[in-house]
């Protein structure tokens, strides 16, 4: 049951709203990347054709959380059908003391270990929070250092109580492009999830 001024959000809506709230709370300084950044998130290429999914980033914000300085950037799923299960993510790349500018973000992913990310072997390496096309929220998986704290944050009762519709899949149908069960009802969240989830993420970024 929604409050008077609440509406329901997809996971992607939540990620975008949380990004906006984090930037405001942490006095984010806006930076455009010198070029669009494409990070491989899924690949179904073979010797005969190339089918690759990416997260695309074009700008971000430098924020301070505790003693950490980070580059936050919203990524949007892009590319061929391997990208279809994904909606967007929030990158949180910890900056070193000798940060010179947004070109450092490009350089990080252009050199080791970036070469492995470009090869699709370390997807979501810097992902803080990930939204799926199914409406679900999740961590970035085994390659992200945020996996454990994000799992805990999403399972926290103050956050979890704002899920108003869990994802439902129809086991009778499999999507040919993804080989996954077709989503019959996407996950939805109350807009009230934004504040408690933002606070959890600030704790994580400050650690």
BELSUL-V60303 format. One record per residue. RES is the residue in one letter. PHI is phi in degrees with one decimal (NA if undefined). PSI is psi as a letter, one per 20 degrees, with the letter a starting at -180 (none if undefined). D_CENTER is the distance of its C-alpha to the mean C-alpha in Angstrom with 2 decimals. Layout:
# BELSUL-V60303
res=RES phi=PHI psi=PSI d_center=D_CENTER
res=RES phi=PHI psi=PSI d_center=D_CENTER
This chain:
# BELSUL-V60303
res=X phi=NA psi=p d_center=27.33
res=X phi=-85.5 psi=q d_center=25.76
res=X phi=-71.5 psi=r d_center=27.21
res=X phi=-58.6 psi=h d_center=29.03
res=X phi=-110.2 psi=j d_center=26.23
res=X phi=-97.0 psi=q d_center=23.24
res=X phi=-138.2 psi=r d_center=21.53
res=X phi=-94.8 psi=q d_center=19.05
res=X phi=-121.9 psi=q d_center=15.41
res=X phi=-79.1 psi=r d_center=13.13
res=X phi=-59.4 psi=h d_center=9.75
res=X phi=-63.2 psi=g d_center=8.53
res=X phi=-60.1 psi=g d_center=11.30
res=X phi=-62.3 psi=g d_center=10.36
res=X phi=-59.2 psi=g d_center=6.98
res=X phi=-66.1 psi=g d_center=9.25
res=X phi=-69.0 psi=h d_center=12.10
res=X phi=-64.6 psi=g d_center=10.74
res=X phi=-56.4 psi=g d_center=9.83
res=X phi=-60.0 psi=g d_center=13.41
res=X phi=-68.8 psi=g d_center=14.90
res=X phi=-61.9 psi=g d_center=13.66
res=X phi=-60.4 psi=g d_center=15.06
res=X phi=-70.5 psi=g d_center=18.21
res=X phi=-65.8 psi=h d_center=18.72
res=X phi=-102.9 psi=j d_center=18.26
res=X phi=51.6 psi=l d_center=20.27
res=X phi=-63.3 psi=q d_center=17.77
res=X phi=-106.2 psi=o d_center=19.61
res=X phi=-72.6 psi=p d_center=18.39
res=X phi=-141.8 psi=p d_center=18.50
res=X phi=-85.2 psi=p d_center=18.40
res=X phi=-72.9 psi=q d_center=17.70
res=X phi=-65.2 psi=h d_center=21.00
res=X phi=-154.4 psi=r d_center=19.68
res=X phi=-64.1 psi=p d_center=16.70
res=X phi=-108.8 psi=p d_center=14.51
res=X phi=-115.6 psi=o d_center=13.71
res=X phi=-111.2 psi=p d_center=12.12
res=X phi=-67.2 psi=p d_center=13.31
res=X phi=-117.7 psi=h d_center=11.16
res=X phi=-161.4 psi=q d_center=14.22
res=X phi=-146.1 psi=p d_center=17.87
res=X phi=-131.1 psi=k d_center=21.01
res=X phi=-81.8 psi=q d_center=23.43
res=X phi=-142.9 psi=a d_center=26.99
res=X phi=-69.7 psi=i d_center=30.20
res=X phi=-107.4 psi=h d_center=30.78
res=X phi=-157.0 psi=r d_center=27.58
res=X phi=-113.4 psi=p d_center=24.12
res=X phi=-135.0 psi=o d_center=21.18
res=X phi=-130.4 psi=q d_center=17.80
res=X phi=-108.8 psi=q d_center=14.23
res=X phi=-131.9 psi=r d_center=11.99
res=X phi=-104.0 psi=p d_center=8.95
res=X phi=-109.9 psi=p d_center=11.05
res=X phi=-125.9 psi=q d_center=11.09
res=X phi=-130.9 psi=i d_center=14.34
res=X phi=-162.8 psi=r d_center=14.34
res=X phi=-168.7 psi=a d_center=13.10
res=X phi=-136.1 psi=p d_center=14.85
res=X phi=-87.2 psi=p d_center=16.67
res=X phi=-129.3 psi=q d_center=16.82
res=X phi=-116.6 psi=p d_center=19.04
res=X phi=-130.8 psi=o d_center=18.28
res=X phi=62.5 psi=c d_center=21.40
res=X phi=-94.5 psi=j d_center=22.70
res=X phi=-99.7 psi=q d_center=19.42
res=X phi=-110.2 psi=p d_center=18.47
res=X phi=-137.0 psi=q d_center=14.94
res=X phi=-105.2 psi=o d_center=13.34
res=X phi=-99.4 psi=p d_center=10.34
res=X phi=-144.7 psi=p d_center=8.98
res=X phi=-88.5 psi=p d_center=7.11
res=X phi=-104.8 psi=q d_center=6.69
res=X phi=-116.6 psi=p d_center=8.47
res=X phi=-60.2 psi=p d_center=9.59
res=X phi=-152.1 psi=q d_center=13.10
res=X phi=109.0 psi=b d_center=16.21
res=X phi=-81.3 psi=a d_center=18.31
res=X phi=-56.8 psi=h d_center=18.16
res=X phi=-60.3 psi=i d_center=16.10
res=X phi=-84.9 psi=i d_center=13.01
res=X phi=-61.7 psi=h d_center=14.22
res=X phi=-69.2 psi=i d_center=12.63
res=X phi=-108.8 psi=q d_center=9.09
res=X phi=-110.6 psi=f d_center=8.24
res=X phi=-159.1 psi=r d_center=5.23
res=X phi=-144.1 psi=r d_center=1.78
res=X phi=-116.6 psi=o d_center=3.71
res=X phi=-82.1 psi=q d_center=6.11
res=X phi=-134.8 psi=n d_center=9.11
res=X phi=-101.7 psi=o d_center=12.07
res=X phi=-70.5 psi=p d_center=15.31
res=X phi=-94.6 psi=q d_center=18.19
res=X phi=-87.6 psi=r d_center=21.68
res=X phi=-62.6 psi=h d_center=24.85
res=X phi=-99.0 psi=k d_center=25.87
res=X phi=-52.4 psi=p d_center=22.92
res=X phi=-106.9 psi=h d_center=24.59
res=X phi=159.1 psi=a d_center=22.07
res=X phi=-62.7 psi=i d_center=19.04
res=X phi=-62.8 psi=h d_center=20.88
res=X phi=-64.0 psi=h d_center=20.16
res=X phi=-65.6 psi=g d_center=16.45
res=X phi=-60.9 psi=g d_center=17.79
res=X phi=-60.3 psi=h d_center=20.39
res=X phi=-58.7 psi=g d_center=18.12
res=X phi=-85.0 psi=i d_center=16.53
res=X phi=-87.2 psi=i d_center=20.01
res=X phi=-117.2 psi=r d_center=21.77
res=X phi=-60.1 psi=p d_center=21.67
res=X phi=-84.1 psi=j d_center=19.36
res=X phi=-58.4 psi=h d_center=17.63
res=X phi=-63.3 psi=h d_center=20.18
res=X phi=-74.5 psi=h d_center=18.91
res=X phi=-66.1 psi=g d_center=15.34
res=X phi=-61.0 psi=h d_center=17.06
res=X phi=-83.4 psi=j d_center=19.03
res=X phi=81.2 psi=j d_center=16.13
res=X phi=-91.8 psi=i d_center=17.19
res=X phi=-133.9 psi=l d_center=14.30
res=X phi=-63.7 psi=q d_center=11.09
res=X phi=63.3 psi=k d_center=7.83
res=X phi=-54.9 psi=h d_center=10.49
res=X phi=-109.2 psi=j d_center=8.93
res=X phi=-76.5 psi=p d_center=5.36
res=X phi=-86.2 psi=g d_center=5.92
res=X phi=-143.6 psi=p d_center=4.00
res=X phi=-124.4 psi=p d_center=3.10
res=X phi=-114.9 psi=p d_center=5.75
res=X phi=-96.7 psi=q d_center=8.70
res=X phi=-63.9 psi=h d_center=11.62
res=X phi=-74.1 psi=i d_center=13.69
res=X phi=91.7 psi=i d_center=12.28
res=X phi=-77.0 psi=q d_center=11.12
res=X phi=-106.4 psi=q d_center=8.58
res=X phi=-157.9 psi=r d_center=8.19
res=X phi=-82.4 psi=r d_center=7.67
res=X phi=-84.3 psi=j d_center=7.00
res=X phi=94.3 psi=a d_center=10.73
res=X phi=-65.0 psi=h d_center=13.87
res=X phi=-90.0 psi=i d_center=13.04
res=X phi=-95.0 psi=q d_center=10.82
res=X phi=-72.7 psi=i d_center=13.14
res=X phi=-92.4 psi=j d_center=11.08
res=X phi=-55.2 psi=g d_center=11.65
res=X phi=-64.6 psi=g d_center=14.84
res=X phi=-66.4 psi=h d_center=14.25
res=X phi=-70.7 psi=g d_center=11.09
res=X phi=-56.4 psi=g d_center=13.26
res=X phi=-65.9 psi=g d_center=16.01
res=X phi=-64.8 psi=g d_center=14.33
res=X phi=-70.8 psi=h d_center=13.34
res=X phi=-88.6 psi=i d_center=16.90
res=X phi=-62.1 psi=p d_center=18.59
res=X phi=-56.3 psi=h d_center=21.17
res=X phi=-68.3 psi=h d_center=20.48
res=X phi=-96.4 psi=g d_center=16.95
res=X phi=-62.3 psi=h d_center=17.78
res=X phi=-64.9 psi=i d_center=20.81
res=X phi=-91.4 psi=j d_center=18.89
res=X phi=-76.9 psi=p d_center=17.92
res=X phi=-105.9 psi=i d_center=20.63
res=X phi=-151.3 psi=o d_center=20.15
res=X phi=-69.5 psi=q d_center=18.78
res=X phi=-64.2 psi=q d_center=17.96
res=X phi=-124.6 psi=p d_center=21.23
res=X phi=-120.3 psi=q d_center=21.95
res=X phi=-97.5 psi=o d_center=25.31
res=X phi=-68.3 psi=i d_center=26.66
res=X phi=-78.3 psi=i d_center=29.30
res=X phi=-126.5 psi=p d_center=27.12
res=X phi=-119.6 psi=p d_center=24.98
res=X phi=-71.8 psi=p d_center=23.08
res=X phi=-63.7 psi=h d_center=24.81
res=X phi=-76.9 psi=h d_center=21.91
res=X phi=-117.8 psi=i d_center=19.50
res=X phi=58.6 psi=k d_center=22.22
res=X phi=-114.7 psi=q d_center=20.34
res=X phi=-60.6 psi=q d_center=21.99
res=X phi=-70.0 psi=p d_center=21.77
res=X phi=-76.4 psi=p d_center=19.95
res=X phi=-92.6 psi=h d_center=22.81
res=X phi=-141.9 psi=o d_center=21.09
res=X phi=-73.9 psi=q d_center=17.36
res=X phi=-67.3 psi=q d_center=15.94
res=X phi=-137.3 psi=q d_center=16.52
res=X phi=-129.9 psi=q d_center=16.25
res=X phi=-68.3 psi=q d_center=18.68
res=X phi=-61.0 psi=i d_center=17.70
res=X phi=-68.5 psi=i d_center=19.18
res=X phi=-70.2 psi=h d_center=16.07
res=X phi=-60.5 psi=g d_center=14.63
res=X phi=-64.0 psi=g d_center=17.24
res=X phi=-64.8 psi=h d_center=17.28
res=X phi=-69.3 psi=h d_center=13.54
res=X phi=-59.6 psi=g d_center=13.61
res=X phi=-63.2 psi=h d_center=16.61
res=X phi=-63.3 psi=g d_center=15.11
res=X phi=-68.9 psi=h d_center=12.29
res=X phi=-63.1 psi=g d_center=15.16
res=X phi=-60.8 psi=g d_center=17.11
res=X phi=-65.9 psi=g d_center=14.59
res=X phi=-68.7 psi=h d_center=14.26
res=X phi=-83.2 psi=i d_center=18.04
res=X phi=-72.0 psi=none d_center=18.92
